[in-house]
Amino acid sequence: MTIKIGLLYGGKSAEHHVSMQTALAVIKALNPDKFDIYPIYITEEGQWVKGAQLNGPVENVKELAFAEGNALSPMALAPTLFQSSENQGPFDVIFPLLHGPNGEDGTVQGMLELLNLPYVGNGVLASSAGMDKVIMKNIFAQAGLSQVNYVWFIRNEWEKAKEEAYHKVEDEIGYPCFVKPANLGSSVGISKCSNRAELEEAFKEAFIFDRKIIIEEGVTAREIETGVLGNDYPECSVAGEIVPKDKAFYDYKAKYQDGETSLIIPAEMTTNQYETLKDMAITAYKALDCSGLVRADFFLTHEGEFYINEVNTMPGFTPFSMFPLLWKHTGVEYPELIERLVNLAIERHQEKQQIKHTM
């Protein structure tokens, strides 16, 4: 018996095109003997389009949804969007292949919870806390995880007291530092600053993408990542290292456009260092109450100290993205990884059905 899976992709987000790449890769990897695949595309303007069941090779995930799709405004969303036809029950599972706000941040997860549908990945709390870098870092601090120093601002307070904001960064963080939108991923809107002029421009750039920004201390360190997979008993993949070529940092262009980045898998480290990495990654996973998957990102200093940077609750998911590559080197190929995530989603949903909601 096949599993009816709804792939939710696109989204009203600066990471829309990253999501499109992910959707195409997942569609090509899904076994049609095991899955009935239905595309659900969200345009950059927020319009939802449900396409017909896929019955052959796909090259353009945008066109396939519109080809036989039913366009809906967000206000018209209904449970029928998440079923194969009016006469059949809902999809067995939804796979949100969404990155950034309006998809990875708990908004879509909340809707799926209200509809009582199984879905791949993290729940409302983990998604929202993992998207907001300030909230995430505050939770990590409470969990006792080592981090670099950071400060944060909202747009209104910065506009009223810009000099005070810059002085606070210089006094508490210093240079170099990184300025980031608090609620975005894929390195969108991030700047590395070495002086006041760069800092001022970085504030302006980051505030284009969010009302809240975070400024983090720059450290000389290796960038190490690991994948975490599971629900209540999560497992870690091997570790990988990111080595940008001729770049100040691992920015959007290096990730998705010019290929000017080396991924070293497995990363070179001692057994003790890897065990420390795993312990920190799982501590972070449980602190946010994660489920399904995350990619956990760390700095490893030359003195051998780990700092957790962040977790990504819906990491890049093409076969060439770090998360699937980490699991491939751990022994889990891309199609199997997708199937494991679907099974974890169904397992978590079944557990939730045991919760009593009446007195």
C-alpha positions as CSV (number, residue, x, y, z in Angstrom):
1,M,0.0,0.0,0.0
2,T,1.5,3.4,-1.0
3,I,1.7,6.4,1.2
4,K,0.0,9.5,0.0
5,I,2.5,12.4,0.6
6,G,1.8,16.1,0.1
7,L,5.0,18.1,-0.7
8,L,4.6,21.6,0.5
9,Y,7.2,24.0,-1.1
10,G,8.0,27.5,-2.3
11,G,6.7,30.0,0.3
12,K,6.5,33.7,1.0
13,S,10.1,34.0,2.0
14,A,13.5,35.2,0.9
15,E,14.4,31.5,0.8
16,H,11.7,30.6,-1.8
17,H,14.2,29.5,-4.5
18,V,16.1,27.3,-2.0
19,S,12.8,25.6,-1.2
20,M,12.2,25.0,-5.0
21,Q,15.6,23.3,-5.3
22,T,14.8,21.1,-2.4
23,A,11.4,20.1,-3.7
24,L,12.7,19.0,-7.1
25,A,15.4,16.9,-5.4
26,V,12.9,15.2,-3.1
27,I,10.5,14.5,-5.9
28,K,13.2,12.8,-7.9
29,A,14.3,10.7,-5.0
30,L,10.8,9.4,-3.8
31,N,10.0,5.9,-4.9
32,P,6.7,6.0,-6.9
33,D,6.1,2.4,-5.9
34,K,6.0,3.5,-2.2
35,F,4.6,7.0,-2.5
36,D,1.7,8.8,-4.2
37,I,3.2,12.3,-4.6
38,Y,1.1,15.5,-4.6
39,P,2.7,18.9,-5.1
40,I,1.4,21.9,-3.0
41,Y,3.1,25.1,-4.2
42,I,3.1,28.4,-2.3
43,T,4.0,31.4,-4.5
44,E,6.2,34.3,-3.4
45,E,3.0,36.3,-3.0
46,G,1.5,33.7,-0.7
47,Q,-1.0,32.0,-3.1
48,W,-1.4,28.3,-2.6
49,V,-1.7,25.9,-5.6
50,K,-2.4,22.2,-5.3
51,G,-1.3,20.1,-8.2
52,A,-2.5,16.8,-9.5
53,Q,-0.7,13.5,-8.5
54,L,2.6,13.2,-10.2
55,N,2.8,10.4,-12.7
56,G,6.2,10.9,-14.4
57,P,9.6,12.7,-14.4
58,V,9.6,16.3,-13.2
59,E,12.0,19.1,-14.2
60,N,10.1,22.2,-13.1
61,V,8.3,22.2,-9.7
62,K,6.6,25.5,-10.3
63,E,5.0,24.6,-13.6
64,L,3.9,21.1,-12.4
65,A,1.7,22.7,-9.7
66,F,0.1,25.2,-12.0
67,A,-0.4,22.8,-14.9
68,E,-3.5,21.1,-13.3
69,G,-3.5,22.9,-10.0
70,N,-6.3,24.7,-8.1
71,A,-5.2,28.1,-7.0
72,L,-6.4,29.2,-3.6
73,S,-5.9,32.4,-1.6
74,P,-4.6,31.8,2.0
75,M,-8.1,32.8,3.3
76,A,-9.6,29.9,1.4
77,L,-7.4,27.2,2.8
78,A,-9.4,24.2,4.0
79,P,-8.8,20.5,4.8
80,T,-9.6,19.6,1.2
81,L,-6.3,21.2,0.2
82,F,-4.6,18.3,2.0
83,Q,-6.4,15.4,0.4
84,S,-6.0,13.8,-3.0
85,S,-9.6,14.3,-4.0
86,E,-12.9,15.3,-2.4
87,N,-14.0,11.7,-2.1
88,Q,-10.8,10.5,-0.4
89,G,-9.3,11.0,3.1
90,P,-6.4,13.3,3.9
91,F,-2.9,12.7,2.8
92,D,-1.0,10.2,5.0
93,V,1.7,12.8,5.7
94,I,2.8,16.3,4.7
95,F,6.4,17.1,4.0
96,P,7.0,20.8,4.5
97,L,10.0,21.6,2.2
98,L,9.9,25.2,3.3
99,H,12.8,27.4,4.4
100,G,12.7,30.6,6.4
101,P,9.7,32.6,7.7
102,N,6.1,31.5,6.8
103,G,7.2,27.9,6.6
104,E,10.1,26.9,8.8
105,D,9.1,29.1,11.7
106,G,6.1,27.2,13.1
107,T,3.4,29.0,11.2
108,V,2.6,26.1,8.8
109,Q,3.3,23.6,11.5
110,G,0.6,25.2,13.6
111,M,-1.9,25.0,10.8
112,L,-1.1,21.3,10.3
113,E,-1.5,20.7,14.0
114,L,-5.0,22.3,13.9
115,L,-5.9,20.0,11.0
116,N,-4.5,17.0,12.9
117,L,-2.2,15.9,10.0
118,P,1.1,14.1,10.3
119,Y,4.0,16.2,9.0
120,V,7.7,15.8,8.6
121,G,10.1,17.7,10.8
122,N,9.9,19.8,13.9
123,G,6.8,21.0,15.7
124,V,5.5,24.5,16.4
125,L,7.7,25.3,19.4
126,A,11.0,23.9,18.0
127,S,10.4,25.5,14.6
128,S,9.6,28.9,16.0
129,A,12.4,28.9,18.6
130,G,14.8,27.5,16.1
131,M,14.0,30.2,13.6
132,D,14.5,33.1,16.0
133,K,18.2,33.1,16.6
134,V,17.8,35.3,19.8
135,I,15.3,33.0,21.4
136,M,17.3,29.9,20.3
137,K,20.5,31.3,21.9
138,N,18.7,32.2,25.1
139,I,17.4,28.6,25.4
140,F,20.9,27.2,24.6
141,A,22.4,29.4,27.4
142,Q,19.8,28.1,29.8
143,A,20.8,24.5,28.8
144,G,24.5,25.3,29.6
145,L,25.8,25.2,26.0
146,S,28.9,27.3,25.2
147,Q,28.3,30.1,22.7
148,V,30.1,33.2,21.4
149,N,29.0,36.5,22.8
150,Y,25.9,38.2,21.2
151,V,23.6,41.2,21.5
152,W,20.4,42.0,19.6
153,F,18.2,44.9,18.6
154,I,14.8,45.6,17.2
155,R,14.4,48.1,14.4
156,N,12.5,50.8,16.4
157,E,15.0,51.0,19.2
158,W,17.9,51.1,16.7
159,E,16.2,54.0,14.7
160,K,15.8,56.0,17.9
161,A,19.3,55.4,19.3
162,K,21.7,54.3,16.5
163,E,24.9,55.6,18.1
164,E,24.0,53.8,21.4
165,A,23.4,50.6,19.4
166,Y,26.8,50.8,17.6
167,H,28.6,51.6,20.9
168,K,27.0,48.6,22.6
169,V,28.3,46.3,19.8
170,E,31.8,47.8,20.0
171,D,31.9,47.6,23.8
172,E,30.4,44.1,24.3
173,I,31.3,42.3,21.1
174,G,34.0,44.2,19.3
175,Y,35.4,43.5,15.8
176,P,35.2,41.3,13.8
177,C,31.5,40.6,14.3
178,F,28.7,39.2,12.3
179,V,25.3,41.0,11.9
180,K,22.4,38.8,11.0
181,P,18.6,39.0,10.7
182,A,17.2,37.1,13.7
183,N,14.6,35.2,11.7
184,L,16.2,34.0,8.4
185,G,18.5,31.3,7.2
186,S,20.6,30.4,4.2
187,S,23.0,33.2,5.1
188,V,20.6,35.8,3.7
189,G,21.2,39.3,4.9
190,I,24.4,38.4,6.9
191,S,27.5,40.7,6.9
192,K,30.9,40.4,8.5
193,C,32.1,43.7,10.0
194,S,35.6,44.9,10.8
195,N,34.9,48.6,11.5
196,R,32.2,51.1,12.3
197,A,31.4,51.9,8.6
198,E,30.8,48.3,7.8
199,L,28.7,47.9,11.0
200,E,26.4,50.7,10.0
201,E,25.8,49.3,6.6
202,A,25.3,45.8,8.0
203,F,22.6,47.0,10.3
204,K,20.7,48.6,7.4
205,E,21.1,45.4,5.3
206,A,19.9,43.0,8.1
207,F,16.9,45.2,8.9
208,I,15.7,44.9,5.3
209,F,14.9,41.2,6.1
210,D,13.7,41.3,9.7
211,R,12.6,43.7,12.5
212,K,15.0,42.0,14.8
213,I,18.7,41.5,14.3
214,I,21.5,39.7,16.2
215,I,25.2,40.6,16.3
216,E,27.7,37.8,17.2
217,E,31.3,37.8,18.2
218,G,33.6,36.7,15.4
219,V,36.0,33.9,16.4
220,T,38.8,32.2,14.6
221,A,37.6,28.7,14.3
222,R,36.6,25.8,12.1
223,E,33.0,25.5,11.0
224,I,31.7,22.0,12.0
225,E,28.3,20.6,11.4
226,T,26.4,17.4,12.3
227,G,23.0,16.1,11.4
228,V,20.6,14.9,14.0
229,L,17.8,12.5,13.2
230,G,15.0,11.1,15.4
231,N,12.2,11.9,17.8
232,D,12.7,11.1,21.5
233,Y,15.9,9.1,20.9
234,P,17.9,11.2,18.4
235,E,21.1,10.0,16.6
236,C,23.9,12.1,15.2
237,S,25.6,11.7,11.8
238,V,29.3,12.0,11.2
239,A,30.7,15.5,11.5
240,G,31.5,17.6,8.4
241,E,33.5,20.8,8.0
242,I,32.8,23.8,5.8
243,V,35.8,25.5,4.2
244,P,34.8,28.5,2.1
245,K,37.4,29.3,-0.6
246,D,38.5,32.9,-0.7
247,K,35.5,34.0,1.3
248,A,35.2,36.0,4.5
249,F,32.4,33.6,5.5
250,Y,30.0,31.0,4.2
251,D,27.5,33.4,2.5
252,Y,24.5,32.7,0.3
253,K,26.5,32.9,-2.9
254,A,29.0,30.3,-1.6
255,K,26.2,28.0,-0.5
256,Y,24.0,28.0,-3.6
257,Q,25.6,29.8,-6.6
258,D,29.3,29.7,-7.2
259,G,30.3,26.4,-5.6
260,E,33.3,28.1,-4.0
261,T,33.1,26.0,-0.9
262,S,34.7,22.7,0.2
263,L,32.8,20.3,2.3
264,I,35.1,17.9,4.2
265,I,33.2,14.8,5.4
266,P,34.0,13.3,7.8
267,A,35.7,16.3,9.5
268,E,39.1,15.6,11.0
269,M,38.9,15.5,14.8
270,T,39.6,13.3,17.8
271,T,37.2,10.7,19.1
272,N,36.8,12.8,22.3
273,Q,36.0,15.9,20.2
274,Y,33.4,14.0,18.2
275,E,31.7,12.8,21.4
276,T,31.6,16.3,22.8
277,L,30.1,17.5,19.5
278,K,27.4,14.7,19.7
279,D,26.6,15.5,23.3
280,M,26.2,19.2,22.6
281,A,24.1,18.6,19.5
282,I,21.7,16.2,21.3
283,T,21.5,18.6,24.3
284,A,20.5,21.4,21.9
285,Y,18.0,19.1,20.1
286,K,16.3,18.2,23.4
287,A,16.4,21.7,24.8
288,L,14.3,22.9,21.8
289,D,12.1,19.8,21.9
290,C,13.0,19.0,18.3
291,S,11.7,16.1,16.3
292,G,12.5,14.6,12.9
293,L,15.7,16.5,12.0
294,V,18.0,19.4,12.5
295,R,21.5,20.3,11.3
296,A,23.5,21.5,14.3
297,D,26.3,24.0,13.5
298,F,29.4,24.6,15.7
299,F,32.6,26.5,15.9
300,L,35.7,24.5,16.9
301,T,38.5,26.8,18.0
302,H,42.2,26.1,17.5
303,E,42.3,25.5,21.3
304,G,39.9,22.6,20.8
305,E,36.8,24.3,22.3
306,F,33.3,23.9,20.8
307,Y,30.8,26.8,20.6
308,I,27.3,26.0,19.3
309,N,26.3,28.5,16.6
310,E,22.8,27.4,15.8
311,V,20.5,24.6,14.7
312,N,18.6,24.6,11.4
313,T,15.2,22.9,11.8
314,M,14.7,22.5,8.0
315,P,18.2,22.4,6.6
316,G,19.1,22.5,2.9
317,F,17.8,19.2,1.6
318,T,19.1,18.6,-1.9
319,P,21.4,15.5,-2.3
320,F,24.4,18.0,-2.3
321,S,23.4,19.8,0.8
322,M,25.3,19.3,4.0
323,F,22.6,17.4,5.9
324,P,21.9,14.7,3.4
325,L,25.7,14.4,2.7
326,L,26.4,13.9,6.3
327,W,23.9,11.1,6.5
328,K,25.2,9.6,3.3
329,H,28.6,9.3,4.8
330,T,27.0,7.8,7.9
331,G,25.5,5.1,5.7
332,V,22.0,6.5,5.0
333,E,21.4,7.2,1.3
334,Y,19.1,10.1,0.2
335,P,16.0,8.1,-0.6
336,E,16.3,6.1,2.6
337,L,16.7,9.4,4.6
338,I,13.5,10.7,3.2
339,E,11.6,7.5,4.1
340,R,13.0,7.6,7.6
341,L,11.8,11.1,8.1
342,V,8.3,10.2,6.8
343,N,8.2,7.2,9.3
344,L,9.3,9.5,12.1
345,A,6.5,11.9,11.3
346,I,3.9,9.2,11.4
347,E,5.4,7.8,14.6
348,R,5.2,11.2,16.3
349,H,1.7,11.8,15.1
350,Q,0.5,8.4,16.4
351,E,2.0,9.2,19.8
352,K,0.1,12.5,19.9
353,Q,-3.2,10.8,19.3
354,Q,-2.7,9.1,22.8
355,I,-3.0,12.5,24.5
356,K,-6.3,13.1,26.3
357,H,-8.0,16.4,25.4
358,T,-11.2,16.1,27.5
359,M,-11.9,15.8,31.2
